[in-house]
Amino acid sequence: MRRFYIFFLFFTGIYSLSSAQQNPYFSTYFVNPGIVNSSLNSYNSKNSVSFVYRNQWSNYTPSNLSSSGKAPSTGILSLNLNNREKSFSYGFNLISDNLGPKETFILSPYLSYRKKIKNSYVSLSMSPNYKTATMDFNSLVFVDPSDPFNLALKDTQSRPDLSLGISYFSNLLLLSVGLENLTQPSFDFGINDLVNKDLISYSIFAKYNIELNRYTKLEPFVLIRSDLKAYTFDISGVITHQDRMNFGLSYRFNEALVGFLGYSFLKTRKLYVGYSFDYVVHNVNAKAPTSHELVIRYDLPTPQLKKPIRTPRFIY
């Protein structure tokens, strides 16, 4: 327990010094942490496919769009696979992020290597990705018709990018650091004066495992993200009972309180369904008060090699 308090105080100090993130954000990040840092895909040695859908600020109506726009929404499809020795993890994330006039599609394949060191593991990962962004200037409202950005066009641009990650984990503790947008892709949508650059983003993710009894455990999580110009952090606590049902609470800095509930179905617990509810507590006049998120994960069967048929050898 003393190690847990040291760990918590250490990360409290870090996020107070960190200085928001530009990439799509999910409240259920602890279900599929590989969406935060691809090296975390090695933490779960099971093959799986996951789907997450987030409806941000439900029923929010933007005032800067010429037609009634929809609230921001994001979807992600993830495939996570491991080799037989569990030393390599590989797969991809497909992300669709709709922010009204701007839509972004990201394809992120990844490769992660896991090395055992005594009773712990270290994981390194690389994720080259390809980003496609579309900007619809027709949907924007301009107070001044002579605004240089008042262009009747819809432009799409694509850029390559790269992310790196490193993680350390054991039965009790998990720590990881990730770097995203290393190439700092820029999208000007054909306008020379428009600079829309994805700055390098840094993430720190950590959790600690506390066994409350033989059936129940508590896992505190900390997630910090920063591009060195702005920062955000989540503090979460999730209780899991009999490895089947979990529930928890989160606080996202300067944003919302989050409640979470999840359950594993089927006898083998292969099908997992979770739901999170965000309630905005900061800048409530500029947003709709609630957000909703659904996560579904299915653990894929591990291919089994046929056992070799051994024939006795006779010596005459």
C-alpha positions in Angstrom: 0.0 0.0 0.0 2.9 2.4 0.8 4.2 1.9 -2.8 0.8 3.0 -4.1 0.8 6.2 -2.2 4.4 7.0 -3.5 3.2 6.3 -7.0 0.1 8.5 -6.7 2.1 11.4 -5.2 4.7 11.1 -7.9 2.2 11.4 -10.7 0.3 14.2 -8.9 3.5 16.2 -9.1 4.0 15.5 -12.8 0.6 16.5 -14.1 0.7 19.7 -12.0 3.8 20.7 -14.0 2.5 19.6 -17.4 1.2 22.1 -19.7 -5.0 20.3 -25.0 -4.5 17.4 -26.7 -5.3 17.4 -30.5 -6.0 13.8 -31.0 -9.4 12.0 -30.5 -10.2 11.4 -26.9 -12.1 8.5 -25.2 -13.4 8.1 -21.7 -13.0 4.3 -21.9 -9.3 4.4 -22.6 -8.5 1.9 -19.9 -10.5 -0.8 -21.8 -8.3 -0.5 -24.8 -5.2 1.5 -23.7 -3.5 0.9 -27.1 -5.5 3.9 -28.4 -3.4 6.0 -26.1 0.0 4.4 -26.6 0.5 1.4 -29.0 3.1 -0.1 -26.7 0.2 -0.8 -24.2 -1.2 -3.4 -26.7 1.4 -5.8 -25.3 -0.1 -5.4 -21.8 -3.0 -7.7 -22.8 -1.7 -10.9 -24.4 -5.2 -11.8 -25.8 -6.1 -11.3 -29.4 -9.0 -9.0 -29.7 -11.1 -6.7 -31.9 -12.6 -3.5 -30.3 -15.1 -0.9 -31.4 -15.6 2.5 -29.6 -18.2 5.2 -30.5 -18.2 8.5 -28.7 -21.0 11.1 -29.0 -19.5 14.4 -27.6 -21.8 17.0 -26.1 -25.0 15.3 -27.2 -27.6 17.6 -28.9 -25.0 20.4 -29.1 -25.9 22.9 -31.9 -22.9 24.9 -33.2 -23.5 28.6 -33.9 -20.7 28.9 -36.5 -22.3 26.6 -39.1 -24.6 27.6 -41.9 -26.8 24.6 -41.4 -27.8 22.7 -38.2 -24.7 20.7 -37.4 -24.4 17.6 -35.4 -22.4 17.2 -32.2 -18.8 16.0 -32.5 -18.6 12.2 -32.8 -15.7 9.8 -33.0 -15.4 6.1 -33.8 -12.5 3.7 -33.6 -12.0 0.1 -34.8 -9.0 -1.7 -33.3 -7.5 -5.1 -34.1 -4.9 -6.4 -31.6 -2.9 -9.6 -32.3 0.0 -11.4 -30.7 2.4 -14.0 -31.9 2.5 -17.4 -30.3 5.3 -16.5 -27.9 3.6 -13.2 -26.9 6.8 -11.3 -27.7 5.3 -9.3 -30.5 2.0 -7.5 -30.8 0.7 -6.1 -34.0 -2.5 -4.7 -35.5 -4.1 -1.4 -36.3 -6.5 1.4 -35.3 -9.0 3.0 -37.7 -10.2 6.3 -36.4 -13.0 8.5 -37.8 -13.3 11.9 -36.1 -16.1 14.3 -37.1 -15.9 17.8 -35.7 -18.5 19.4 -37.9 -16.8 21.3 -40.7 -13.6 19.2 -40.3 -13.5 15.5 -40.6 -10.4 13.4 -40.0 -9.7 9.7 -40.8 -6.6 8.0 -39.4 -5.1 4.6 -40.2 -2.6 3.5 -37.6 -0.9 0.1 -38.0 1.5 -0.7 -35.2 4.2 -3.2 -34.1 5.1 -3.7 -30.5 7.9 -5.8 -28.9 7.7 -7.1 -25.4 10.7 -8.3 -23.3 10.4 -10.0 -19.9 12.8 -8.8 -17.3 12.5 -10.9 -14.1 8.9 -10.6 -13.0 8.2 -7.5 -15.2 7.9 -6.6 -18.9 9.1 -3.7 -21.0 7.4 -3.0 -24.3 8.5 -0.8 -27.2 6.3 0.2 -30.1 6.2 2.1 -33.4 3.1 3.2 -35.2 3.4 4.8 -38.7 0.1 6.3 -39.5 -1.7 8.1 -42.4 -4.0 11.0 -41.7 -6.6 12.4 -44.1 -8.4 15.6 -43.2 -11.3 17.2 -45.0 -12.4 20.8 -44.4 -15.8 22.1 -45.6 -15.6 25.9 -45.8 -19.2 25.9 -47.2 -20.6 25.0 -43.8 -19.0 28.0 -42.0 -20.7 31.3 -41.1 -18.6 34.4 -41.8 -19.5 37.7 -40.2 -17.5 39.5 -42.9 -18.2 38.2 -46.4 -14.7 39.5 -47.5 -13.0 37.2 -45.0 -10.1 35.5 -46.9 -11.2 32.1 -45.5 -14.7 32.6 -47.0 -14.1 30.1 -49.8 -16.8 28.1 -51.4 -14.9 24.9 -51.4 -14.4 21.5 -49.7 -10.7 20.4 -49.6 -9.1 17.1 -48.6 -5.5 16.6 -47.7 -3.5 13.6 -46.5 -0.2 13.4 -44.6 2.0 10.6 -43.1 2.9 10.6 -39.4 4.7 8.6 -36.8 4.1 7.6 -33.1 6.4 5.9 -30.6 5.7 4.3 -27.2 7.4 2.6 -24.3 5.8 0.8 -21.4 6.8 -1.0 -18.2 4.3 -3.3 -16.4 4.1 -6.0 -13.8 1.2 -7.6 -11.8 0.9 -4.4 -9.7 2.2 -1.4 -11.7 2.0 -0.1 -15.2 3.8 3.0 -16.5 4.0 4.2 -20.1 5.2 7.2 -22.1 4.0 7.9 -25.7 4.9 10.4 -28.4 2.5 11.3 -31.2 2.6 13.5 -34.3 6.3 13.2 -34.6 6.3 14.6 -38.1 4.0 17.4 -37.1 1.7 17.1 -40.2 0.2 20.4 -41.4 -3.0 20.9 -43.3 -3.5 24.2 -45.0 -6.4 23.1 -47.3 -5.0 25.2 -50.2 -4.8 28.4 -48.2 -1.3 29.8 -47.8 -2.1 31.8 -44.6 -3.8 28.9 -42.9 -1.6 26.9 -40.5 -3.3 23.8 -39.0 -0.4 21.8 -37.6 -0.6 18.8 -35.4 2.0 19.5 -32.7 4.0 16.7 -31.0 1.9 15.3 -28.3 3.2 13.6 -25.1 1.2 11.1 -23.0 1.9 9.5 -19.6 -0.3 6.6 -18.6 -0.1 4.8 -15.3 -2.2 2.4 -13.2 -1.8 0.4 -10.0 -3.5 -2.8 -9.0 -5.0 -3.1 -5.5 -6.5 -6.5 -4.4 -9.4 -5.7 -2.2 -10.2 -9.4 -1.7 -9.9 -12.6 -3.8 -12.8 -11.6 -6.0 -12.5 -7.8 -6.3 -9.7 -5.4 -7.3 -9.4 -1.6 -7.5 -7.3 0.0 -10.2 -6.5 3.8 -10.0 -5.5 5.3 -13.4 -3.8 8.5 -14.4 -3.6 9.7 -18.0 -1.8 13.0 -18.8 -1.6 14.5 -22.3 0.3 17.6 -23.4 1.7 19.3 -26.5 3.8 21.6 -24.3 1.3 24.5 -25.0 -1.7 23.1 -23.2 -2.4 20.0 -21.2 -5.2 17.8 -19.9 -5.4 14.9 -17.4 -7.8 12.2 -16.3 -7.8 10.6 -12.8 -9.9 7.4 -12.7 -10.7 4.6 -10.4 -12.2 1.3 -11.6 -13.4 -1.6 -9.5 -13.6 -5.1 -11.1 -15.5 -8.0 -9.5 -14.8 -11.6 -10.5 -13.1 -10.4 -13.7 -16.6 -10.0 -15.2 -18.2 -6.7 -14.0 -16.5 -3.4 -13.5 -17.6 0.2 -12.7 -15.7 3.4 -12.0 -15.5 7.2 -11.9 -13.2 9.7 -13.6 -12.5 13.4 -13.4 -11.2 15.1 -16.6 -9.4 18.3 -15.8 -11.4 21.4 -16.7 -14.0 19.3 -18.5 -16.2 16.7 -16.9 -17.1 14.0 -14.4 -17.4 10.5 -15.9 -19.2 7.4 -14.8 -18.4 4.0 -16.2 -20.0 0.5 -16.2 -18.9 -2.6 -18.1 -19.7 -6.3 -18.2 -18.2 -9.4 -19.8 -20.7 -11.8 -21.4 -20.5 -15.5 -22.4 -19.1 -18.2 -20.2 -15.6 -17.5 -21.4 -16.0 -13.7 -20.9 -14.9 -13.1 -24.5 -17.5 -10.4 -25.2 -17.1 -7.2 -23.2 -19.5 -4.3 -23.4 -19.0 -1.0 -21.6 -20.7 2.4 -21.4 -19.5 5.8 -20.0 -21.5 8.9 -19.3 -19.7 12.3 -19.1 -21.3 15.2 -17.3 -19.7 18.6 -18.1 -18.8 20.7 -15.1 -16.6 23.4 -16.7 -17.6 26.0 -19.3 -21.1 24.6 -19.3 -22.5 27.6 -21.2 -20.4 26.7 -24.3 -21.2 23.0 -24.4 -24.0 20.6 -24.1 -23.9 19.0 -20.7 -23.5 15.3 -21.5 -21.5 12.9 -23.6 -22.0 9.2 -24.2 -19.5 6.5 -25.1 -20.0 2.8 -26.0 -17.2 0.2 -26.2 -17.4 -3.4 -27.4 -14.5 -5.8 -27.3 -14.4 -9.4 -28.4 -11.5 -11.7 -27.6 -10.5 -13.7 -30.6 -9.6 -17.4 -30.3 -5.9 -18.2 -30.3 -5.0 -20.5 -33.2 -3.8 -23.9 -31.9 -1.1 -25.9 -33.7 -1.8 -29.6 -34.0 0.2 -31.6 -31.5 3.0 -33.5 -33.2 2.4 -37.2 -33.6 5.4 -38.9 -32.0 6.3 -42.4 -33.4 8.6 -44.7 -31.4 11.9 -45.4 -32.9 13.2 -49.0 -32.8 16.8 -50.0 -32.9 17.5 -53.6 -34.1 
